[in-house]
């Protein structure tokens, strides 16, 4: 939080936090005069404090049936579509999630192909 003491008494400000940025609007005597300052906020502390979404593990996928894998693939494709839509409209807050979803879908496809190949050699 930015301290109001850092500004003269007749200067007002408001802040809006989005993602990793803080947008400030500065005002003088009740009228906001500047609305485009963006400050990057750096997360401090050990890396363990920051939440990170881990992708699914291939070992978890090997335990699932082909039908469950197909359902998972459908869900991942829907999520990828929604993320692409958010990206196109400028509403995507975590661009790394798009990459993670694509990789998870590739993992599911790989396990499905491995199971199909194993079934073909067993038959």
Sine and cosine of phi, psi and omega as CSV:
sin_phi,cos_phi,sin_psi,cos_psi,sin_omega,cos_omega
0.00,0.00,0.69,-0.72,0.02,-1.00
-1.00,0.05,0.73,-0.68,-0.04,-1.00
-0.97,0.25,0.69,-0.73,0.04,-1.00
-0.96,0.30,-0.29,0.96,0.02,-1.00
-0.93,0.37,-0.30,0.95,-0.02,-1.00
-0.97,0.25,-0.15,0.99,-0.06,-1.00
-0.91,-0.43,0.46,-0.89,0.10,-1.00
-0.88,0.48,0.35,-0.94,-0.11,-0.99
-0.91,0.42,-0.51,0.86,-0.01,-1.00
-1.00,0.06,-0.03,1.00,0.03,-1.00
-0.98,-0.18,0.81,-0.59,0.00,-1.00
-0.91,-0.42,0.33,-0.95,0.04,-1.00
-0.52,-0.86,0.36,-0.93,0.15,-0.99
-0.67,-0.74,0.48,-0.88,-0.03,-1.00
-0.79,-0.62,0.48,-0.88,0.03,-1.00
-0.69,-0.72,0.81,-0.59,-0.02,-1.00
-0.99,-0.17,0.81,-0.59,0.07,-1.00
-0.67,-0.75,0.83,-0.56,-0.01,-1.00
0.86,0.51,-0.80,-0.60,0.02,-1.00
-0.99,-0.16,0.20,0.98,-0.06,-1.00
-0.91,-0.41,0.44,-0.90,0.15,-0.99
-0.87,-0.49,0.85,-0.53,0.05,-1.00
-0.99,-0.16,0.75,-0.66,-0.01,-1.00
-0.92,-0.38,0.59,-0.81,0.16,-0.99
-0.85,-0.53,0.86,-0.51,-0.02,-1.00
-0.99,-0.15,0.62,-0.79,-0.01,-1.00
-0.71,-0.71,0.43,-0.90,0.03,-1.00
-0.79,-0.62,0.85,-0.53,-0.01,-1.00
0.82,0.57,0.68,0.73,0.08,-1.00
1.00,0.05,-0.18,0.98,0.03,-1.00
-0.95,-0.30,0.78,-0.63,-0.02,-1.00
-0.99,0.16,0.82,-0.57,-0.13,-0.99
-0.96,-0.29,-0.33,0.94,-0.03,-1.00
-0.65,-0.76,0.76,-0.65,-0.10,-0.99
-0.73,-0.68,0.32,0.95,-0.13,-0.99
-0.79,-0.61,0.30,0.95,0.05,-1.00
-0.98,0.19,0.78,-0.63,0.06,-1.00
-0.81,-0.59,0.76,-0.65,-0.02,-1.00
-0.86,-0.51,0.77,-0.63,0.06,-1.00
-0.98,0.19,0.71,-0.70,0.03,-1.00
-0.98,-0.19,0.80,-0.60,0.01,-1.00
-0.99,-0.13,0.77,-0.64,0.03,-1.00
-0.97,0.24,0.79,-0.62,0.02,-1.00
-0.97,-0.25,0.32,-0.95,0.01,-1.00
0.96,-0.29,0.10,-0.99,-0.01,-1.00
-0.91,0.41,0.42,-0.91,-0.06,-1.00
-0.88,0.48,-0.37,0.93,0.00,-1.00
-0.93,0.36,-0.33,0.95,-0.01,-1.00
-0.96,0.26,-0.42,0.91,-0.07,-1.00
-1.00,0.09,0.79,-0.61,0.01,-1.00
-0.97,0.26,0.68,-0.74,0.01,-1.00
-0.71,-0.70,0.75,-0.66,0.04,-1.00
-0.99,0.15,0.86,-0.51,0.05,-1.00
-1.00,0.05,0.58,-0.81,0.09,-1.00
-0.95,0.31,0.20,-0.98,0.00,-1.00
-0.97,0.26,0.47,-0.88,-0.01,-1.00
-1.00,0.00,0.58,-0.81,0.02,-1.00
-0.90,0.43,-0.53,0.85,0.01,-1.00
-0.90,0.44,-0.56,0.83,0.07,-1.00
-0.92,0.40,-0.59,0.81,-0.04,-1.00
-0.95,0.30,-0.54,0.84,-0.02,-1.00
-0.90,0.43,-0.41,0.91,-0.01,-1.00
-0.99,0.17,-0.21,0.98,-0.05,-1.00
-1.00,0.01,0.40,-0.92,0.06,-1.00
-0.99,0.17,0.31,-0.95,0.04,-1.00
-0.85,0.53,-0.57,0.82,0.03,-1.00
-0.92,0.40,-0.66,0.75,0.05,-1.00
-0.90,0.43,-0.61,0.79,0.02,-1.00
-0.91,0.41,-0.64,0.77,0.03,-1.00
-0.90,0.44,-0.65,0.76,0.05,-1.00
-0.89,0.46,-0.67,0.74,0.03,-1.00
-0.89,0.46,-0.65,0.76,0.02,-1.00
-0.90,0.44,-0.66,0.75,0.05,-1.00
-0.88,0.48,-0.70,0.71,0.01,-1.00
-0.89,0.45,-0.65,0.76,0.02,-1.00
-0.92,0.40,-0.63,0.78,0.03,-1.00
-0.92,0.40,-0.62,0.79,0.06,-1.00
-0.90,0.44,-0.68,0.74,0.00,-1.00
-0.91,0.42,-0.65,0.76,0.02,-1.00
-0.89,0.46,-0.64,0.77,0.04,-1.00
-0.88,0.47,-0.72,0.69,0.00,-1.00
-0.89,0.45,-0.64,0.77,0.02,-1.00
-0.92,0.39,-0.63,0.77,0.05,-1.00
-0.90,0.43,-0.63,0.78,0.03,-1.00
-0.90,0.45,-0.70,0.72,0.04,-1.00
-0.89,0.46,-0.62,0.78,0.01,-1.00
-0.91,0.42,-0.65,0.76,-0.02,-1.00
-0.92,0.39,-0.51,0.86,-0.02,-1.00
-1.00,-0.08,0.04,1.00,0.04,-1.00
0.97,0.23,0.35,0.94,-0.04,-1.00
-0.96,-0.29,0.06,1.00,-0.05,-1.00
-0.96,0.27,0.88,-0.48,-0.04,-1.00
-1.00,-0.01,-0.47,0.88,-0.05,-1.00
-0.78,-0.63,1.00,0.01,-0.04,-1.00
-0.90,0.45,-0.41,0.91,0.01,-1.00
-0.92,0.38,-0.42,0.91,0.00,-1.00
-0.90,0.43,-0.57,0.82,0.02,-1.00
-0.87,0.49,-0.71,0.70,0.02,-1.00
-0.90,0.44,-0.66,0.75,0.00,-1.00
-0.89,0.45,-0.67,0.74,0.00,-1.00
-0.91,0.41,-0.66,0.76,0.03,-1.00
-0.88,0.48,-0.67,0.74,-0.01,-1.00
-0.93,0.37,-0.62,0.79,0.05,-1.00
-0.90,0.44,-0.64,0.77,0.05,-1.00
-0.89,0.45,-0.65,0.76,0.03,-1.00
-0.90,0.43,-0.62,0.78,0.05,-1.00
-0.89,0.47,-0.69,0.72,0.00,-1.00
-0.89,0.45,-0.70,0.72,0.02,-1.00
-0.88,0.48,-0.65,0.76,0.00,-1.00
-0.89,0.46,-0.72,0.69,-0.01,-1.00
-0.91,0.41,-0.63,0.77,0.06,-1.00
-0.87,0.50,-0.70,0.71,0.01,-1.00
-0.91,0.41,-0.62,0.79,0.03,-1.00
-0.90,0.43,-0.66,0.75,0.02,-1.00
-0.92,0.39,-0.62,0.79,0.03,-1.00
-0.92,0.40,-0.65,0.76,0.01,-1.00
-0.93,0.38,-0.62,0.79,0.03,-1.00
-0.93,0.38,-0.60,0.80,0.03,-1.00
-0.93,0.37,-0.58,0.82,-0.02,-1.00
-0.94,0.33,-0.59,0.81,0.00,-1.00
-0.97,0.24,-0.46,0.89,0.03,-1.00
-0.97,0.25,-0.48,0.88,-0.08,-1.00
-0.99,0.14,0.00,0.00,0.00,0.00
